[in-house]
């Protein structure tokens, strides 16, 4: 999936991807309903690989991915 028209906000070593409205990239529609697609959700854990990809390794329930 190609995500377009998003901003990356940085504060120190932290960063956030933001869309047109708060929560857009985390699966929240403009009207507050949940969408079936999202970039990330609260509690997701990522690591960065050698190619610069953020690879999801765990979610908020502690489920670890390979």
TACOR-V173725 format. One record per residue. RES is the residue in three letters. PHI is phi in whole degrees, -180 to 180 (NA if undefined). OMEGA is omega in whole degrees, -180 to 180 (none if undefined). D_FIRST is the distance of its C-alpha to the first C-alpha in Angstrom with 1 decimal. Layout:
BEGIN
res & phi & omega & d_first
RES & PHI & OMEGA & D_FIRST
RES & PHI & OMEGA & D_FIRST
END
This chain:
BEGIN
res & phi & omega & d_first
UNK & NA & 178 & 0.0
UNK & -104 & 178 & 3.8
UNK & -93 & -179 & 6.4
UNK & -124 & 175 & 9.6
UNK & 61 & 176 & 13.3
UNK & -122 & 178 & 13.7
UNK & -111 & 173 & 16.7
UNK & -114 & 179 & 17.7
UNK & -99 & -179 & 21.2
UNK & -124 & 175 & 23.4
UNK & -135 & -175 & 26.7
UNK & 66 & 179 & 28.4
UNK & -94 & -180 & 26.3
UNK & -98 & 175 & 24.0
UNK & -144 & -178 & 20.9
UNK & -141 & 174 & 18.8
UNK & -93 & -180 & 15.6
UNK & -124 & 180 & 16.8
UNK & -110 & -179 & 15.6
UNK & -70 & 179 & 17.9
UNK & -140 & -180 & 19.7
UNK & -60 & 178 & 20.5
UNK & 91 & -177 & 18.2
UNK & -57 & -177 & 15.2
UNK & -75 & 179 & 12.8
UNK & -106 & 172 & 14.8
UNK & 86 & 179 & 14.4
UNK & -110 & 179 & 17.5
UNK & -72 & 180 & 17.9
UNK & -56 & -178 & 20.3
UNK & -88 & 178 & 23.0
UNK & 92 & 178 & 22.5
UNK & -77 & 180 & 21.2
UNK & -82 & 176 & 18.6
UNK & -98 & -179 & 15.1
UNK & -89 & 177 & 13.4
UNK & -132 & -177 & 10.1
UNK & -158 & 177 & 10.4
UNK & -84 & 176 & 9.7
UNK & -158 & -180 & 13.1
UNK & -127 & 175 & 16.4
UNK & -55 & 180 & 20.0
UNK & 97 & 178 & 21.5
UNK & -65 & 179 & 18.4
UNK & -122 & -179 & 19.6
UNK & -123 & 168 & 17.8
UNK & -128 & -180 & 19.4
UNK & -100 & 179 & 18.5
UNK & -90 & -176 & 18.9
UNK & -63 & -179 & 20.6
UNK & -89 & -180 & 17.6
UNK & 89 & 178 & 16.7
UNK & -77 & 171 & 13.8
UNK & -86 & -176 & 14.3
UNK & -106 & -179 & 14.7
UNK & -70 & -179 & 15.4
UNK & -115 & 178 & 18.9
UNK & -162 & 176 & 20.3
UNK & -122 & -174 & 20.0
UNK & -63 & 179 & 22.6
UNK & -85 & 179 & 24.5
UNK & 86 & 179 & 25.0
UNK & -67 & -177 & 23.1
UNK & -97 & 178 & 22.5
UNK & -108 & 176 & 19.9
UNK & -84 & none & 20.8
END
